[in-house]
Amino acid sequence: MREKLEKLAQLLRDEQKKLLAAAAETSGLPSQSALQRVATLELNISAIENTLQDMG
């Protein structure tokens, strides 16, 4: 289970990095949907990290 959660967390981090890189390329503020997606990914990453920490 731990390995699967770590893999999922990495996939989410990679997706978040892609979104942030794309947002950095825009001349203005990123779209609200892009910001929301980054925030949602962060929440999910944190949840997985907390679960992994609780597992010991």
MOJORA-V805285 format. One record per helix or strand of 3 or more residues. SS is the DSSP state (a for helix, b for strand). FROM is the first residue (numbers start at 1). LEN is the number of residues. If there is no record, write none. Layout:
# MOJORA-V805285
ss=<SS;SS>
from=<FROM;FROM>
len=<LEN;LEN>
This chain:
# MOJORA-V805285
ss=<a;a>
from=<2;32>
len=<24;24>
